[in-house]
């Protein structure tokens, strides 16, 4: 019954588009409706990823989910750049990394019933997030004195972005080869997936495209919604935009975690955070030169500190290759504390 309801509720996505472009619905109504529309899309992405992972293994499955799940965020970030909202872009990048590491992984561990994790894979990716935080100091520290969006910082961002992208390509290629070998060595009998790999990938692509459109509608309505509840632009971007913009991806991790596939769920969460730090952020910065104005990767101390702190917390959790229920609660509590901090610090 629940599955039938989810399939039927996929109609909410085209209805959200219809409300946006064919009616005079209020921004608050659009926000609520598009948020609801993301729920069945979250389920579909999780469903398709789970079937794809039966063919590829959890490591590659997590990468696929992170890639398809982060596509809407990349699109949203480019829209924000074009609209001259650099703080929204940086805030959403920060919030996405923190929410994936603490909120999504926290729920996955909480629902995973103390099952084992891929310690090596997760620690390698956490190390990359911490390395990205260190590299971002190059462009961030000079921004703490003066205009954080000045042209020279955008120029300084170019080599940093190139290094981040190179690290991501090398690390991802190496990781996918290892995961593929592990999966081939562990496959016994026939694959149990109901969907073929092509069908799963097609579903991922369609759901991602729909998510990008719905997320754009939601983000366009966020500003008025946030203004009506008196929230800072930074809090909106780092918490609301980050969570809602990644709702499909977050939901996918929770769906597969509830089904006992904690390795896949943890790979989705951590792979997504790594991809945002080493791929989405530098790619947005480089593409912003085509859209204008160029985006400097100039983060505030609170942004870099919370990204690094989230990575350290996760490293502590996965060090023994197992996440416990208590550790899941700890990660969720850490995320709530960081969200409160974001509310307290306000805008730049």
C-alpha atoms as a printed R data frame, in Angstrom:
    type eleno elety resid chain resno      x       y       z
1   ATOM     1    CA   UNK     A     1  0.000   0.000   0.000
2   ATOM     2    CA   UNK     A     2  2.795   2.415   0.931
3   ATOM     3    CA   UNK     A     3  4.625   1.692  -2.335
4   ATOM     4    CA   UNK     A     4  1.483   2.333  -4.365
5   ATOM     5    CA   UNK     A     5  0.976   5.622  -2.547
6   ATOM     6    CA   UNK     A     6  4.563   6.668  -3.290
7   ATOM     7    CA   UNK     A     7  4.227   5.763  -6.966
8   ATOM     8    CA   UNK     A     8  0.978   7.735  -7.173
9   ATOM     9    CA   UNK     A     9  2.449  10.750  -5.363
10  ATOM    10    CA   UNK     A    10  5.090  11.173  -8.082
11  ATOM    11    CA   UNK     A    11  2.404  13.229  -9.814
12  ATOM    12    CA   UNK     A    12  3.151  15.970  -7.265
13  ATOM    13    CA   UNK     A    13  6.269  16.962  -9.237
14  ATOM    14    CA   UNK     A    14  4.466  18.014 -12.449
15  ATOM    15    CA   UNK     A    15  1.732  19.579 -10.327
16  ATOM    16    CA   UNK     A    16  4.359  21.724  -8.566
17  ATOM    17    CA   UNK     A    17  5.601  22.896 -11.968
18  ATOM    18    CA   UNK     A    18  2.026  23.651 -13.009
19  ATOM    19    CA   UNK     A    19  1.416  25.673  -9.844
20  ATOM    20    CA   UNK     A    20  4.589  27.671 -10.434
21  ATOM    21    CA   UNK     A    21  4.117  28.573 -14.070
22  ATOM    22    CA   UNK     A    22  0.359  28.387 -14.676
23  ATOM    23    CA   UNK     A    23 -1.172  29.833 -11.508
24  ATOM    24    CA   UNK     A    24 -0.743  32.746  -9.113
25  ATOM    25    CA   UNK     A    25 -0.020  30.534  -6.103
26  ATOM    26    CA   UNK     A    26  1.790  32.249  -3.217
27  ATOM    27    CA   UNK     A    27  5.463  31.612  -2.532
28  ATOM    28    CA   UNK     A    28  4.605  29.928   0.769
29  ATOM    29    CA   UNK     A    29  2.231  27.554  -1.037
30  ATOM    30    CA   UNK     A    30  4.886  26.786  -3.639
31  ATOM    31    CA   UNK     A    31  7.420  26.096  -0.894
32  ATOM    32    CA   UNK     A    32  5.132  23.621   0.888
33  ATOM    33    CA   UNK     A    33  3.968  21.918  -2.303
34  ATOM    34    CA   UNK     A    34  7.429  21.499  -3.803
35  ATOM    35    CA   UNK     A    35  8.759  20.169  -0.486
36  ATOM    36    CA   UNK     A    36  6.038  17.503  -0.526
37  ATOM    37    CA   UNK     A    37  6.853  16.708  -4.157
38  ATOM    38    CA   UNK     A    38 10.459  15.916  -3.200
39  ATOM    39    CA   UNK     A    39  9.390  13.089  -0.867
40  ATOM    40    CA   UNK     A    40  8.324  10.541  -3.540
41  ATOM    41    CA   UNK     A    41 11.295  11.611  -5.681
42  ATOM    42    CA   UNK     A    42 13.518  10.793  -2.709
43  ATOM    43    CA   UNK     A    43 11.970   7.358  -2.531
44  ATOM    44    CA   UNK     A    44 12.406   6.765  -6.274
45  ATOM    45    CA   UNK     A    45 16.076   7.726  -6.220
46  ATOM    46    CA   UNK     A    46 16.629   5.442  -3.233
47  ATOM    47    CA   UNK     A    47 14.742   2.607  -4.938
48  ATOM    48    CA   UNK     A    48 16.654   2.949  -8.209
49  ATOM    49    CA   UNK     A    49 20.000   3.212  -6.420
50  ATOM    50    CA   UNK     A    50 19.310   0.085  -4.408
51  ATOM    51    CA   UNK     A    51 18.587  -1.882  -7.575
52  ATOM    52    CA   UNK     A    52 21.654  -0.442  -9.333
53  ATOM    53    CA   UNK     A    53 23.782  -1.380  -6.323
54  ATOM    54    CA   UNK     A    54 22.729  -5.025  -6.712
55  ATOM    55    CA   UNK     A    55 24.650  -4.947  -9.994
56  ATOM    56    CA   UNK     A    56 27.558  -2.750  -8.916
57  ATOM    57    CA   UNK     A    57 28.014  -3.214  -5.145
58  ATOM    58    CA   UNK     A    58 27.432  -0.680  -2.347
59  ATOM    59    CA   UNK     A    59 30.530   1.422  -3.065
60  ATOM    60    CA   UNK     A    60 29.589   2.125  -6.679
61  ATOM    61    CA   UNK     A    61 25.932   2.362  -5.673
62  ATOM    62    CA   UNK     A    62 26.751   5.067  -3.150
63  ATOM    63    CA   UNK     A    63 28.730   6.953  -5.789
64  ATOM    64    CA   UNK     A    64 25.814   6.756  -8.226
65  ATOM    65    CA   UNK     A    65 23.373   8.057  -5.636
66  ATOM    66    CA   UNK     A    66 25.726  10.876  -4.627
67  ATOM    67    CA   UNK     A    67 26.224  11.871  -8.281
68  ATOM    68    CA   UNK     A    68 22.554  11.866  -9.206
69  ATOM    69    CA   UNK     A    69 21.564  13.372  -5.854
70  ATOM    70    CA   UNK     A    70 24.040  16.243  -6.099
71  ATOM    71    CA   UNK     A    71 23.064  17.198  -9.649
72  ATOM    72    CA   UNK     A    72 20.123  19.329  -8.435
73  ATOM    73    CA   UNK     A    73 22.378  21.072  -5.924
74  ATOM    74    CA   UNK     A    74 24.836  21.944  -8.674
75  ATOM    75    CA   UNK     A    75 22.021  23.404 -10.764
76  ATOM    76    CA   UNK     A    76 20.595  25.333  -7.818
77  ATOM    77    CA   UNK     A    77 24.050  26.737  -7.011
78  ATOM    78    CA   UNK     A    78 24.520  27.969 -10.576
79  ATOM    79    CA   UNK     A    79 21.101  29.651 -10.469
80  ATOM    80    CA   UNK     A    80 22.122  31.368  -7.222
81  ATOM    81    CA   UNK     A    81 25.397  32.549  -8.789
82  ATOM    82    CA   UNK     A    82 23.513  34.023 -11.715
83  ATOM    83    CA   UNK     A    83 21.192  35.791  -9.276
84  ATOM    84    CA   UNK     A    84 24.155  37.323  -7.443
85  ATOM    85    CA   UNK     A    85 23.775  35.280  -4.236
86  ATOM    86    CA   UNK     A    86 27.312  34.042  -3.446
87  ATOM    87    CA   UNK     A    87 26.649  33.681   0.289
88  ATOM    88    CA   UNK     A    88 23.699  31.393  -0.471
89  ATOM    89    CA   UNK     A    89 25.951  29.200  -2.627
90  ATOM    90    CA   UNK     A    90 28.690  28.940  -0.004
91  ATOM    91    CA   UNK     A    91 26.161  28.419   2.766
92  ATOM    92    CA   UNK     A    92 24.398  25.638   0.899
93  ATOM    93    CA   UNK     A    93 27.733  23.923   0.157
94  ATOM    94    CA   UNK     A    94 28.650  24.085   3.846
95  ATOM    95    CA   UNK     A    95 25.235  22.873   4.955
96  ATOM    96    CA   UNK     A    96 25.205  20.058   2.414
97  ATOM    97    CA   UNK     A    97 28.524  18.652   3.632
98  ATOM    98    CA   UNK     A    98 27.544  18.921   7.298
99  ATOM    99    CA   UNK     A    99 24.036  17.516   6.812
100 ATOM   100    CA   UNK     A   100 25.252  14.537   4.780
101 ATOM   101    CA   UNK     A   101 27.922  13.654   7.317
102 ATOM   102    CA   UNK     A   102 25.905  14.135  10.495
103 ATOM   103    CA   UNK     A   103 22.189  14.167   9.681
104 ATOM   104    CA   UNK     A   104 22.002  11.528   6.931
105 ATOM   105    CA   UNK     A   105 24.720   9.238   8.248
106 ATOM   106    CA   UNK     A   106 23.325   9.685  11.747
107 ATOM   107    CA   UNK     A   107 19.903   8.431  10.645
108 ATOM   108    CA   UNK     A   108 21.517   5.631   8.618
109 ATOM   109    CA   UNK     A   109 23.515   4.410  11.618
110 ATOM   110    CA   UNK     A   110 20.477   4.773  13.849
111 ATOM   111    CA   UNK     A   111 18.409   2.591  11.510
112 ATOM   112    CA   UNK     A   112 21.246   0.238  10.613
113 ATOM   113    CA   UNK     A   113 20.911  -2.020  13.649
114 ATOM   114    CA   UNK     A   114 24.650  -1.970  14.529
115 ATOM   115    CA   UNK     A   115 25.676  -3.543  11.213
116 ATOM   116    CA   UNK     A   116 29.284  -3.299   9.935
117 ATOM   117    CA   UNK     A   117 30.542  -0.380   7.838
118 ATOM   118    CA   UNK     A   118 33.239  -0.176   5.159
119 ATOM   119    CA   UNK     A   119 35.826   1.458   7.419
120 ATOM   120    CA   UNK     A   120 38.504   1.894   4.774
121 ATOM   121    CA   UNK     A   121 36.255   3.514   2.193
122 ATOM   122    CA   UNK     A   122 34.593   5.869   4.659
123 ATOM   123    CA   UNK     A   123 37.825   6.977   6.333
124 ATOM   124    CA   UNK     A   124 39.463   7.649   2.958
125 ATOM   125    CA   UNK     A   125 36.570   9.892   1.970
126 ATOM   126    CA   UNK     A   126 36.529  11.661   5.340
127 ATOM   127    CA   UNK     A   127 40.228  12.334   4.872
128 ATOM   128    CA   UNK     A   128 39.456  13.974   1.529
129 ATOM   129    CA   UNK     A   129 36.844  16.233   3.147
130 ATOM   130    CA   UNK     A   130 39.388  17.340   5.768
131 ATOM   131    CA   UNK     A   131 41.979  17.942   3.035
132 ATOM   132    CA   UNK     A   132 39.431  20.060   1.149
133 ATOM   133    CA   UNK     A   133 38.871  22.148   4.291
134 ATOM   134    CA   UNK     A   134 42.621  22.770   4.504
135 ATOM   135    CA   UNK     A   135 42.872  23.769   0.838
136 ATOM   136    CA   UNK     A   136 39.914  26.117   1.191
137 ATOM   137    CA   UNK     A   137 41.874  28.044   3.811
138 ATOM   138    CA   UNK     A   138 43.941  29.406   0.903
139 ATOM   139    CA   UNK     A   139 40.956  31.321  -0.466
140 ATOM   140    CA   UNK     A   140 39.066  31.782   2.796
141 ATOM   141    CA   UNK     A   141 41.630  33.356   5.134
142 ATOM   142    CA   UNK     A   142 42.205  36.454   2.917
143 ATOM   143    CA   UNK     A   143 38.415  36.948   2.776
144 ATOM   144    CA   UNK     A   144 38.162  37.419   6.532
145 ATOM   145    CA   UNK     A   145 39.493  40.955   6.025
146 ATOM   146    CA   UNK     A   146 37.716  42.935   3.336
147 ATOM   147    CA   UNK     A   147 35.237  42.033   0.619
148 ATOM   148    CA   UNK     A   148 34.884  38.214   0.428
149 ATOM   149    CA   UNK     A   149 33.691  38.465  -3.183
150 ATOM   150    CA   UNK     A   150 36.481  40.654  -4.582
151 ATOM   151    CA   UNK     A   151 37.935  39.725  -7.953
152 ATOM   152    CA   UNK     A   152 41.395  38.691  -6.753
153 ATOM   153    CA   UNK     A   153 39.857  36.024  -4.525
154 ATOM   154    CA   UNK     A   154 37.897  34.667  -7.490
155 ATOM   155    CA   UNK     A   155 41.184  34.448  -9.403
156 ATOM   156    CA   UNK     A   156 42.888  32.752  -6.434
157 ATOM   157    CA   UNK     A   157 40.031  30.242  -6.362
158 ATOM   158    CA   UNK     A   158 40.882  28.884  -9.820
159 ATOM   159    CA   UNK     A   159 44.045  26.881  -8.908
160 ATOM   160    CA   UNK     A   160 42.437  25.678  -5.661
161 ATOM   161    CA   UNK     A   161 39.381  24.470  -7.593
162 ATOM   162    CA   UNK     A   162 41.563  22.677 -10.151
163 ATOM   163    CA   UNK     A   163 43.491  20.873  -7.392
164 ATOM   164    CA   UNK     A   164 40.242  19.828  -5.671
165 ATOM   165    CA   UNK     A   165 38.822  18.458  -8.922
166 ATOM   166    CA   UNK     A   166 42.050  16.575  -9.682
167 ATOM   167    CA   UNK     A   167 42.025  15.017  -6.216
168 ATOM   168    CA   UNK     A   168 38.417  13.980  -6.670
169 ATOM   169    CA   UNK     A   169 39.003  12.345 -10.067
170 ATOM   170    CA   UNK     A   170 42.044  10.384  -8.879
171 ATOM   171    CA   UNK     A   171 40.500   9.296  -5.583
172 ATOM   172    CA   UNK     A   172 37.163   8.362  -7.163
173 ATOM   173    CA   UNK     A   173 38.719   6.298  -9.954
174 ATOM   174    CA   UNK     A   174 40.820   4.409  -7.413
175 ATOM   175    CA   UNK     A   175 37.890   3.866  -5.069
176 ATOM   176    CA   UNK     A   176 35.511   2.661  -7.790
177 ATOM   177    CA   UNK     A   177 38.057   0.132  -9.058
178 ATOM   178    CA   UNK     A   178 38.452  -1.278  -5.548
179 ATOM   179    CA   UNK     A   179 34.702  -1.423  -4.929
180 ATOM   180    CA   UNK     A   180 34.150  -3.117  -8.272
181 ATOM   181    CA   UNK     A   181 36.740  -5.798  -7.478
182 ATOM   182    CA   UNK     A   182 35.176  -6.375  -4.071
183 ATOM   183    CA   UNK     A   183 31.719  -6.728  -5.572
184 ATOM   184    CA   UNK     A   184 32.821  -9.173  -8.286
185 ATOM   185    CA   UNK     A   185 34.624 -11.261  -5.668
186 ATOM   186    CA   UNK     A   186 31.559 -11.388  -3.418
187 ATOM   187    CA   UNK     A   187 28.854 -12.072  -6.022
188 ATOM   188    CA   UNK     A   188 27.408 -15.544  -5.634
189 ATOM   189    CA   UNK     A   189 24.621 -16.840  -7.838
190 ATOM   190    CA   UNK     A   190 22.388 -14.550  -9.800
191 ATOM   191    CA   UNK     A   191 21.749 -10.904  -9.023
192 ATOM   192    CA   UNK     A   192 18.604 -10.483  -6.991
193 ATOM   193    CA   UNK     A   193 17.614  -7.073  -8.320
194 ATOM   194    CA   UNK     A   194 14.168  -6.848  -9.844
195 ATOM   195    CA   UNK     A   195 15.222  -3.995 -12.130
196 ATOM   196    CA   UNK     A   196 17.906  -4.287 -14.757
197 ATOM   197    CA   UNK     A   197 20.850  -1.900 -14.537
198 ATOM   198    CA   UNK     A   198 19.644   0.170 -17.517
199 ATOM   199    CA   UNK     A   199 16.195   0.567 -15.999
200 ATOM   200    CA   UNK     A   200 17.665   1.595 -12.648
201 ATOM   201    CA   UNK     A   201 19.955   4.175 -14.254
202 ATOM   202    CA   UNK     A   202 17.119   5.530 -16.394
203 ATOM   203    CA   UNK     A   203 14.929   5.910 -13.293
204 ATOM   204    CA   UNK     A   204 17.787   7.723 -11.536
205 ATOM   205    CA   UNK     A   205 18.225  10.121 -14.435
206 ATOM   206    CA   UNK     A   206 14.491  10.910 -14.723
207 ATOM   207    CA   UNK     A   207 14.049  11.324 -10.967
208 ATOM   208    CA   UNK     A   208 17.107  13.567 -10.801
209 ATOM   209    CA   UNK     A   209 15.837  15.802 -13.620
210 ATOM   210    CA   UNK     A   210 12.469  16.130 -11.900
211 ATOM   211    CA   UNK     A   211 14.187  16.823  -8.587
212 ATOM   212    CA   UNK     A   212 16.249  19.605 -10.161
213 ATOM   213    CA   UNK     A   213 13.117  21.344 -11.470
214 ATOM   214    CA   UNK     A   214 11.175  20.953  -8.213
215 ATOM   215    CA   UNK     A   215 14.182  22.025  -6.125
216 ATOM   216    CA   UNK     A   216 14.550  25.168  -8.206
217 ATOM   217    CA   UNK     A   217 10.902  26.037  -7.568
218 ATOM   218    CA   UNK     A   218 11.387  25.441  -3.863
219 ATOM   219    CA   UNK     A   219 14.549  27.548  -3.641
220 ATOM   220    CA   UNK     A   220 12.904  30.407  -5.527
221 ATOM   221    CA   UNK     A   221 10.177  30.450  -2.887
222 ATOM   222    CA   UNK     A   222 12.555  30.093   0.063
223 ATOM   223    CA   UNK     A   223 13.519  33.745   0.340
224 ATOM   224    CA   UNK     A   224  9.985  34.979   0.932
225 ATOM   225    CA   UNK     A   225  9.274  32.040   3.211
226 ATOM   226    CA   UNK     A   226 12.412  32.752   5.257
227 ATOM   227    CA   UNK     A   227 11.588  36.441   5.425
228 ATOM   228    CA   UNK     A   228  8.145  35.656   6.792
229 ATOM   229    CA   UNK     A   229  9.682  33.654   9.668
230 ATOM   230    CA   UNK     A   230 12.595  36.107  10.233
231 ATOM   231    CA   UNK     A   231 15.528  33.795   9.456
232 ATOM   232    CA   UNK     A   232 18.989  34.907   8.298
233 ATOM   233    CA   UNK     A   233 20.057  34.228   4.717
234 ATOM   234    CA   UNK     A   234 22.934  32.105   5.993
235 ATOM   235    CA   UNK     A   235 20.671  29.885   8.107
236 ATOM   236    CA   UNK     A   236 18.258  29.479   5.209
237 ATOM   237    CA   UNK     A   237 21.031  28.436   2.817
238 ATOM   238    CA   UNK     A   238 23.053  26.281   5.252
239 ATOM   239    CA   UNK     A   239 20.116  24.464   6.810
240 ATOM   240    CA   UNK     A   240 16.905  24.763   4.812
241 ATOM   241    CA   UNK     A   241 18.347  24.894   1.282
242 ATOM   242    CA   UNK     A   242 20.943  22.244   2.121
243 ATOM   243    CA   UNK     A   243 18.382  19.821   3.535
244 ATOM   244    CA   UNK     A   244 15.604  20.439   1.035
245 ATOM   245    CA   UNK     A   245 17.931  20.696  -1.948
246 ATOM   246    CA   UNK     A   246 19.333  17.284  -1.026
247 ATOM   247    CA   UNK     A   247 16.029  15.801   0.107
248 ATOM   248    CA   UNK     A   248 16.001  13.147  -2.602
249 ATOM   249    CA   UNK     A   249 19.521  12.030  -1.751
250 ATOM   250    CA   UNK     A   250 18.915  12.123   1.999
251 ATOM   251    CA   UNK     A   251 15.713  10.168   1.613
252 ATOM   252    CA   UNK     A   252 17.474   7.592  -0.535
253 ATOM   253    CA   UNK     A   253 20.007   6.882   2.196
254 ATOM   254    CA   UNK     A   254 17.297   6.522   4.834
255 ATOM   255    CA   UNK     A   255 15.236   4.212   2.601
256 ATOM   256    CA   UNK     A   256 18.072   1.758   2.033
257 ATOM   257    CA   UNK     A   257 19.183   1.988   5.685
258 ATOM   258    CA   UNK     A   258 15.717   0.942   6.833
259 ATOM   259    CA   UNK     A   259 16.082  -2.113   4.624
260 ATOM   260    CA   UNK     A   260 19.253  -3.114   6.446
261 ATOM   261    CA   UNK     A   261 21.722  -2.031   3.749
262 ATOM   262    CA   UNK     A   262 23.820   0.135   6.034
263 ATOM   263    CA   UNK     A   263 26.939  -0.071   3.843
264 ATOM   264    CA   UNK     A   264 25.095   1.381   0.882
265 ATOM   265    CA   UNK     A   265 23.403   4.027   3.067
266 ATOM   266    CA   UNK     A   266 26.707   5.099   4.633
267 ATOM   267    CA   UNK     A   267 28.383   5.243   1.212
268 ATOM   268    CA   UNK     A   268 25.565   7.479  -0.053
269 ATOM   269    CA   UNK     A   269 25.957   9.905   2.858
270 ATOM   270    CA   UNK     A   270 29.755  10.134   2.933
271 ATOM   271    CA   UNK     A   271 30.220   9.960  -0.850
272 ATOM   272    CA   UNK     A   272 27.827  12.863  -1.212
273 ATOM   273    CA   UNK     A   273 29.699  15.012   1.311
274 ATOM   274    CA   UNK     A   274 33.003  14.218  -0.411
275 ATOM   275    CA   UNK     A   275 31.560  14.968  -3.820
276 ATOM   276    CA   UNK     A   276 30.197  18.340  -2.700
277 ATOM   277    CA   UNK     A   277 33.547  19.336  -1.180
278 ATOM   278    CA   UNK     A   278 35.812  18.161  -4.019
279 ATOM   279    CA   UNK     A   279 33.570  18.276  -7.074
280 ATOM   280    CA   UNK     A   280 30.442  20.424  -6.735
281 ATOM   281    CA   UNK     A   281 32.098  23.382  -4.957
282 ATOM   282    CA   UNK     A   282 35.098  23.749  -7.338
283 ATOM   283    CA   UNK     A   283 32.971  23.043 -10.421
284 ATOM   284    CA   UNK     A   284 30.493  25.777  -9.459
285 ATOM   285    CA   UNK     A   285 33.420  28.151  -8.882
286 ATOM   286    CA   UNK     A   286 34.883  27.443 -12.325
287 ATOM   287    CA   UNK     A   287 31.550  27.530 -14.170
288 ATOM   288    CA   UNK     A   288 30.703  30.822 -12.460
289 ATOM   289    CA   UNK     A   289 33.262  32.499 -14.737
290 ATOM   290    CA   UNK     A   290 30.942  31.684 -17.645
291 ATOM   291    CA   UNK     A   291 27.804  32.857 -15.838
292 ATOM   292    CA   UNK     A   292 29.234  35.860 -13.951
293 ATOM   293    CA   UNK     A   293 29.923  37.095 -11.429
294 ATOM   294    CA   UNK     A   294 32.738  34.622 -10.618
295 ATOM   295    CA   UNK     A   295 32.363  32.879  -7.268
296 ATOM   296    CA   UNK     A   296 35.264  32.899  -4.773
297 ATOM   297    CA   UNK     A   297 35.396  29.866  -2.461
298 ATOM   298    CA   UNK     A   298 35.786  32.218   0.500
299 ATOM   299    CA   UNK     A   299 34.192  30.538   3.495
300 ATOM   300    CA   UNK     A   300 33.757  32.008   6.957
301 ATOM   301    CA   UNK     A   301 35.604  30.479   9.951
302 ATOM   302    CA   UNK     A   302 32.336  29.020  11.272
303 ATOM   303    CA   UNK     A   303 31.728  27.289   7.941
304 ATOM   304    CA   UNK     A   304 35.171  25.699   7.683
305 ATOM   305    CA   UNK     A   305 35.190  24.772  11.393
306 ATOM   306    CA   UNK     A   306 31.824  23.020  11.269
307 ATOM   307    CA   UNK     A   307 32.696  21.124   8.073
308 ATOM   308    CA   UNK     A   308 35.919  19.890   9.646
309 ATOM   309    CA   UNK     A   309 34.203  19.100  12.953
310 ATOM   310    CA   UNK     A   310 31.548  17.022  11.179
311 ATOM   311    CA   UNK     A   311 34.258  15.036   9.408
312 ATOM   312    CA   UNK     A   312 36.094  14.391  12.686
313 ATOM   313    CA   UNK     A   313 32.904  13.186  14.379
314 ATOM   314    CA   UNK     A   314 32.222  10.739  11.550
315 ATOM   315    CA   UNK     A   315 35.833   9.497  11.600
316 ATOM   316    CA   UNK     A   316 35.418   8.758  15.301
317 ATOM   317    CA   UNK     A   317 32.196   6.837  14.629
318 ATOM   318    CA   UNK     A   318 33.516   4.639  11.790
319 ATOM   319    CA   UNK     A   319 36.957   3.975  13.289
320 ATOM   320    CA   UNK     A   320 35.851   0.525  14.519
321 ATOM   321    CA   UNK     A   321 33.958  -0.332  11.297
322 ATOM   322    CA   UNK     A   322 30.611  -0.296  13.090
323 ATOM   323    CA   UNK     A   323 28.087   2.366  13.952
324 ATOM   324    CA   UNK     A   324 25.994   1.941  17.091
325 ATOM   325    CA   UNK     A   325 22.602   3.367  17.923
326 ATOM   326    CA   UNK     A   326 24.194   5.640  20.512
327 ATOM   327    CA   UNK     A   327 26.659   6.979  17.939
328 ATOM   328    CA   UNK     A   328 23.734   7.664  15.604
329 ATOM   329    CA   UNK     A   329 22.128   9.793  18.307
330 ATOM   330    CA   UNK     A   330 25.448  11.562  18.886
331 ATOM   331    CA   UNK     A   331 25.718  12.535  15.205
332 ATOM   332    CA   UNK     A   332 22.131  13.803  15.154
333 ATOM   333    CA   UNK     A   333 22.746  15.805  18.326
334 ATOM   334    CA   UNK     A   334 25.913  17.272  16.781
335 ATOM   335    CA   UNK     A   335 23.950  18.335  13.717
336 ATOM   336    CA   UNK     A   336 21.278  20.018  15.821
337 ATOM   337    CA   UNK     A   337 23.985  21.876  17.774
338 ATOM   338    CA   UNK     A   338 25.586  23.084  14.520
339 ATOM   339    CA   UNK     A   339 22.194  24.174  13.151
340 ATOM   340    CA   UNK     A   340 21.622  26.206  16.326
341 ATOM   341    CA   UNK     A   341 25.080  27.739  15.853
342 ATOM   342    CA   UNK     A   342 24.195  28.688  12.285
343 ATOM   343    CA   UNK     A   343 21.046  30.374  13.557
344 ATOM   344    CA   UNK     A   344 23.059  32.294  16.178
345 ATOM   345    CA   UNK     A   345 25.860  33.578  13.921
346 ATOM   346    CA   UNK     A   346 23.531  35.037  11.288
347 ATOM   347    CA   UNK     A   347 24.771  36.555   8.049
348 ATOM   348    CA   UNK     A   348 28.333  37.563   7.196
